């Protein structure tokens, strides 16, 4: 049977199709026939079918909106992940900087403090520590959990060392202790003869900070304790030999349970010195410096988690055991 049909008005005996047609018609082709003996062939509308195909395969507006929303969610998630990674990197970098500065400062102090040497001279201070007098106020920080508080003090340290017949006076002091945080400065007078030793402590206490060397920034805690030959914290006067005093030890009136003044003279030096340093992270220090001096201690009280502590016990090689008898 041929793949075309005649109109209903066509006679019972249809004409044969055109001789050029063999087999089924192409898709979309139309065959028309009339009373004429010759059939006409109309080719398919290829342009119309292509347009319909393209319209059937395109994305709708709803689909595009859904894809845009999904891409937005993915981008936001990636940005949040990258932000957390950046924050973690900055925190790790800040902690590394603080740890490096703390270790370097603690190592320098240890190398110098272990060389403390007694002068064996009357009224000459070999070792000196003191909590600054009022109006200085120590910084109290609430530890995580709120059950306890840490007391931060900024003490002054002075001692004598000897190399052959020459003496060196070394001191450490924190600038602006009333603000709760400051810069650790170093004092040094080298190449001194024995006759100059009695006045070196006064030179240390009266020298302005502008003439001292900067050591480390962001110091919130600098505590120094002296220990005797039995490993006991020195909290009382040492025995005097009747000729001159060997010590001046007093409890602090500002910080309960802490020695406010410790002076060892003549042949007395500590058998060991414990140094505790507290450093504030750089970003927290920048925020604290941006505040007025009156508001800074209140801000620092809430930053206990941003303080890194370093503590070490330093033995003194030139200790004279007779000073403790």
C-alpha positions in Angstrom: 0.0 0.0 0.0 1.4 3.5 -0.9 2.3 5.9 1.9 -0.2 8.6 0.9 -3.9 9.1 0.8 -6.3 10.8 -1.6 -9.1 13.2 -0.7 -12.5 11.7 -0.2 -13.7 13.3 -3.4 -11.1 11.3 -5.4 -12.5 8.6 -7.8 -12.6 5.0 -6.8 -9.6 4.2 -9.1 -6.8 6.4 -7.9 -4.1 7.5 -10.2 -0.7 6.1 -9.8 1.9 8.2 -7.9 4.5 10.2 -9.7 7.2 8.2 -11.3 9.9 10.0 -9.4 8.6 8.7 -6.1 9.9 5.4 -4.8 9.2 4.3 -1.3 7.9 6.2 1.7 7.9 10.0 1.7 10.4 11.9 3.8 9.3 13.0 7.2 7.3 16.2 7.1 6.6 15.9 3.3 3.1 16.3 2.0 1.7 14.7 -1.1 -1.3 16.3 -2.8 -3.2 14.9 -5.7 -6.2 16.0 -7.7 -7.9 15.0 -10.9 -4.6 15.7 -12.6 -2.5 12.7 -13.6 0.7 14.3 -12.2 1.1 14.5 -8.4 2.8 17.5 -6.7 5.5 17.1 -4.0 6.1 19.7 -1.3 9.4 19.4 0.6 9.4 19.5 4.5 9.6 22.8 6.4 13.1 22.2 7.8 13.4 25.7 9.3 10.2 25.2 11.3 11.2 21.8 12.7 14.7 23.1 13.7 13.1 26.0 15.6 10.7 23.6 17.4 13.7 21.4 18.3 15.6 24.3 19.7 12.7 25.5 21.7 12.1 22.1 23.2 15.8 21.7 24.4 16.4 25.2 26.0 16.3 25.9 29.8 13.3 27.4 31.3 13.4 30.5 33.6 12.6 28.4 36.6 15.4 26.0 35.9 17.9 28.9 35.5 16.7 30.4 38.8 17.2 27.1 40.6 20.7 26.7 39.2 21.6 30.2 40.2 20.4 29.6 43.7 22.4 26.4 44.0 25.5 28.1 42.7 25.0 30.9 45.2 24.8 28.4 48.1 28.0 26.7 46.9 29.9 30.0 46.5 28.8 31.1 50.0 29.9 27.8 51.5 33.3 28.1 49.8 33.7 31.6 51.0 32.9 30.6 54.6 35.4 27.8 54.4 38.1 30.0 53.0 37.3 32.6 55.7 37.7 30.1 58.5 41.0 28.9 56.9 42.3 32.4 56.8 41.3 33.1 60.4 43.0 29.9 61.6 46.1 30.8 59.6 46.2 34.3 61.2 45.8 32.9 64.7 48.5 30.4 64.1 50.8 33.0 62.7 50.1 35.3 65.7 50.8 32.6 68.2 54.0 31.7 66.4 55.2 35.3 66.5 54.4 35.5 70.3 56.1 32.2 71.0 59.2 33.2 69.1 59.4 36.6 70.9 58.8 35.0 74.3 61.4 32.3 73.8 64.0 34.8 72.6 63.4 37.1 75.5 63.4 34.3 78.1 66.6 32.8 76.6 68.3 36.2 76.8 67.3 36.7 80.4 68.5 33.2 81.3 71.9 33.8 79.8 72.4 37.0 81.7 70.8 36.1 85.0 72.8 33.0 85.5 75.9 35.2 85.6 74.9 37.2 88.7 78.0 37.7 90.9 78.3 39.0 94.5 80.4 42.1 94.9 81.5 41.4 98.5 81.2 45.1 99.2 79.1 46.8 101.9 76.1 48.8 100.8 76.4 47.5 97.3 73.3 45.8 95.8 74.0 42.7 93.9 70.4 41.7 93.1 67.3 43.9 93.2 63.6 43.3 92.4 60.7 45.6 93.2 57.0 46.0 92.4 56.5 49.7 91.4 55.0 51.8 94.1 51.6 53.5 93.9 49.8 54.7 91.8 50.7 51.4 90.1 47.9 48.8 90.2 48.4 45.2 89.1 46.4 43.8 86.3 43.9 41.1 87.3 42.6 38.8 84.5 39.6 36.5 84.8 40.6 33.0 83.7 38.3 30.9 81.4 35.5 29.6 83.5 35.4 32.6 85.8 36.4 30.7 88.9 39.9 32.2 89.4 41.8 35.3 88.6 45.4 35.7 87.6 47.5 38.5 89.1 49.8 40.1 86.6 52.7 42.2 88.0 55.3 44.3 86.2 58.4 44.2 88.4 61.9 45.8 88.0 65.0 43.7 87.9 68.6 44.7 88.5 71.8 42.6 89.1 75.6 42.7 88.8 77.8 40.5 86.6 81.6 40.2 86.5 84.1 39.5 83.8 87.7 39.4 85.0 88.1 42.7 86.9 85.3 44.6 85.1 81.8 44.7 86.3 78.5 45.1 84.4 75.2 46.3 85.7 72.1 45.0 83.9 68.5 46.0 84.5 65.1 45.4 83.1 62.0 47.6 83.4 58.6 47.7 81.7 57.4 51.0 80.3 54.0 52.5 81.4 53.1 49.8 84.0 50.0 51.7 85.0 48.4 50.9 81.7 48.6 47.1 82.3 50.8 46.4 79.2 54.1 47.9 78.1 57.5 47.4 76.5 60.3 45.6 78.2 63.5 47.8 78.2 67.0 46.8 79.1 69.6 48.9 81.0 73.4 48.2 80.9 76.5 49.8 82.3 79.6 47.8 81.3 83.3 48.2 82.0 82.7 49.4 85.6 85.3 49.3 88.4 84.4 48.2 91.9 84.3 51.8 93.2 81.4 52.6 90.9 79.2 49.7 91.9 77.3 51.4 94.8 75.7 54.0 92.5 74.7 51.7 89.6 71.3 50.9 91.1 70.5 54.5 91.3 71.6 55.0 87.7 69.2 52.2 86.7 66.2 53.7 88.6 66.7 57.3 87.3 67.6 56.6 83.7 64.7 57.5 81.4 63.3 54.9 79.1 64.4 56.8 76.0 68.0 55.9 77.0 67.2 52.2 77.4 67.1 49.4 74.8 63.8 48.0 73.7 63.5 44.2 74.1 59.9 43.1 73.6 56.5 44.7 73.2 53.2 43.5 74.6 54.5 42.5 78.1 51.7 42.2 80.6 53.4 40.1 83.2 57.0 40.2 84.5 57.6 38.5 87.8 60.9 37.6 89.4 61.5 35.5 92.5 64.7 34.6 94.3 65.3 31.2 95.9 67.9 30.2 98.5 70.3 27.2 98.5 67.6 24.9 99.8 65.3 25.8 97.0 63.0 27.9 99.2 61.5 31.1 98.1 63.2 34.0 99.9 60.6 35.8 101.9 62.6 36.8 105.0 65.8 38.6 105.8 69.0 36.7 105.5 71.2 36.2 108.6 73.4 39.2 109.2 77.0 38.8 110.1 77.1 41.9 112.4 79.2 44.1 110.1 76.7 45.1 107.5 73.3 44.0 106.2 73.1 41.4 103.5 69.4 41.7 102.5 66.3 43.8 102.5 63.1 41.8 101.9 59.6 43.2 102.3 56.1 42.0 101.5 54.1 43.9 99.0 51.3 46.2 100.1 49.8 46.2 96.6 49.8 42.5 95.7 48.9 40.2 98.6 51.3 37.2 98.9 54.0 38.7 96.8 57.4 40.1 97.7 57.4 43.8 97.0 61.1 44.5 97.5 64.1 42.1 97.5 67.6 43.5 97.8 70.6 41.2 98.3 73.9 42.8 99.2 77.5 42.1 100.1 78.2 38.4 99.4 74.5 37.4 99.0 73.0 36.5 95.6 70.1 34.1 94.9 70.9 30.4 94.5 68.2 30.4 91.7 65.9 32.9 90.1 62.5 32.2 88.7 61.3 34.5 85.9 57.8 34.5 84.6 56.9 36.5 81.5 53.5 37.1 79.9 53.1 38.4 76.3 50.0 39.7 74.7 49.1 38.7 71.1 49.9 41.4 68.5 46.3 41.9 67.3 45.0 42.3 70.9 47.9 44.6 71.7 47.0 46.8 68.7 43.4 47.0 70.0 44.5 47.8 73.5 46.8 50.6 72.3 43.9 52.2 70.4 42.0 52.6 73.6 42.5 55.5 76.1 44.9 54.7 78.9 42.1 54.8 81.4 40.0 52.2 79.5 42.9 49.9 78.7 43.1 47.9 82.0 39.4 47.1 81.8 39.8 45.7 78.3 42.9 43.7 79.2 41.0 42.0 82.1 38.9 40.1 79.6 41.9 39.0 77.5 43.4 36.2 79.6 43.1 33.8 76.7 45.3 36.1 74.6 48.3 36.0 77.0 51.1 33.5 76.6 53.2 32.8 79.7 56.8 31.7 79.9 58.4 30.5 83.1 61.8 29.1 83.9 64.0 28.5 86.9 67.6 29.7 86.4 70.4 28.5 88.7 73.1 30.9 89.7 76.6 29.6 89.4 78.4 32.2 91.6 76.2 31.7 94.7 78.1 32.0 98.0 76.6 29.5 100.5 78.0 31.4 103.5 75.5 34.2 102.9 72.8 32.0 104.0 74.5 30.9 107.3 
